[in-house]
Amino acid sequence: MSSTYPLALPSPPLSTLPLSLPHQSNLTTQQKLRSTEPPPPMFQGLPPEIYNCILRQLAFFHEKPSSMSCETCQLRDLCALALVDRAWDRAVRPQLYGRIHIVGNDWPAHTKKFKMKSGVRLKLLRRTLRERRALAQHVREIKVPRLQLDGEVTEANTLDLVASLVMACPNLERLVGFYPVYGHNFDRLTHALSTRPNLKEHVWIIGENASITERSMKQLPPGLMDIEQAGSFLHFHDRWRSLSTLFLCSQKQGVLERDVFVQTLYRLPALRHLCIASFDVDDFDDVTLQSLPPLESLRLQDLEGVTFWGLSEFSRTTSAKNIRQLALVNLDITYLSAISNILLHLVCLHRFTLVQDSSPEVAVGDLVFQPVIASQQLQYMHWDILLPGSANKNLSSSIRAGGFPNLRTLRAPSDHDGQLQMVCRPRAQTVLPSDKYSKAYRASDDSDAGGLARTLFTARKQAQQRIEDARNAVKFRVVVEDEGVVQEIFDIPGFMGTIGSRIAYNLESDVPGNDNALIDFPDLISGSKEVSPRDGCTGMWNASHHAGKKWWNHTERYRYRPVDLQRFF
């Protein structure tokens, strides 16, 4: 056997060794390493803008329409970030509590523990905000879960619970996804919202009142609302100095008289966006229209008292000169001259929406010059005339005559003969990949191709058929000759549209997946999908996480996507 021995290193000479060692020499190398301070974390020196950029990208990942995630998954990720260190906690806290969205049903273990059928998370959140006032200062927006089906009357205890949560948030700006009907009776939620001075938007759903209905059987308006009802409604708006968006909608013969309309609107100095819908002729008419304050966005829908004359006169008022977005829905405008006057006088108008059944025509005896209607600043137009007439032809002629030089998007669900599609930029395809899975699209195979419909599935199918018909026809024929002898012939297929047009032909909905092009109040107040979700999120999309099911699993909840009120204009 052979063995190896380490070589003996030569010892240093005695003259090179120090005679006396300092006190620090008694520490070992391991002790010296332990006493060294660790390097600062990588995120410690980053500015707040970097944190905000990361959080915005995380929110976009969870909230984009194609995402399989939900609000619960997003809150879970924010909580995980807040536990990293104090820097991340400071950055996440405003994001975590600034916009609180509580969606869907509670966790069954919570309902069993607290012996409640619903509202457990609301009570836990209220307790947290009451105990930690610093967190309550961050809350700007709250989305409470729908605790009842559509059409059911909201219970008083539900309103009281939401009201107590609102009172715990002094800087609240928005209460979204929960719009109970106000029937001119006192409720704590309305009172709580009236005390929030920073409120930015509010939706009034005016319902029927028994005393007003009884009074209407004995007398004619005005005077159906008594002094207490009118005074209470006006008093709710006294502190809303920052309110910029207001929705007023009548449901089931809800009454809001003319003088109350005018006084309410002028109590809101910051009001810029207004939507009024479904009121009777005795509540809102042409005279009330002339009394509107200066606005930037206006939507008038299902108002019997508004006529083409009132709209023409309103477009000349100083209150209308700064309007940038205007939507006229189901007003049955008779003459095209009213629309021409509106587009002519609203010099700041960038977005215009017109939806009605009848076709506005040129008055008998009027001289017609092209363009019939024109707007130099308009960029987006939604034009939906259900019954065939000359309106689509006049609009297409006006576009050809240069009446809309800045128009970039045209959405026309009722373009029956394709005249508006012809003046837009050619498209290769208008149908969406998801159309073949839609029941409405499959049902349209059995319907008459020339039938009148306002659904987007039918509109896209008809537009695609026009594209295919134009593609099958020969648009140009190129003949190659050599000394009078035809050598080759090339047939160039046609297309649907105008080459060089800067107008995009759009047939997509305001609400992704909806068959109606224009967003409406049912899209805002409906909660049936949230109460009883189908194919909701359970966190399964993150099942590959190494922490296992306890990390990603949660109660099945609806994938809620916020509805921006600006889409209504």
Buried (B, 14 or more C-beta within 10 A) or exposed (E): EEEEEEEEEEEEEEEEEEEEEEEEEEEEEEEEEEEEEEEEEEBEEEEEEEBEEBBEEBBEEBBEEEBEBBBBBBBBBBEEBBEEEEBBEEBBBBBBBBBBBBBBBBBEEBBEEEEEEBBBBBBBBBEEBBEEEEBBBBBBBBBBBBBBEEEEEBEEEBBBBBBBBBBBBBBBBBBBBBBBBBBBEEBBBBBBBBBBBBBBBBBBBBBBBEBBEEBBEEEEBEEBBBEEBBEBBBEBBEBBEBBBBBBBBBBEBBBBBBBBBBBBBEBBEEBBBBBBBBBBEBBBBBEBBBBBBEBBBBBBBBBBBBBBEBBBBBBBBEBBBBBBBBBBBBBBBBBBBBBBBBBBBBEEBBBBBBBBEEBBBBEEEEEEEEBBBBBBBBBBBBBBBBEBBBBBBBBBBBBBEEBBEEBBBBBBBBBBBBBBBBBBBBBEEBBBEEBEEBEBBEEBEEEEEEEEBBBBBBBBBBBBBBBEEBEEEEEEEEEEEEEEEEEEEEEEEBBBBBEEBEBBBBBEBBBEEBBBBBBBBEBBBBBEBBBEBEEBBBBEEBEEEEEEEEBBEBBBBBBBBBBEBEEBB
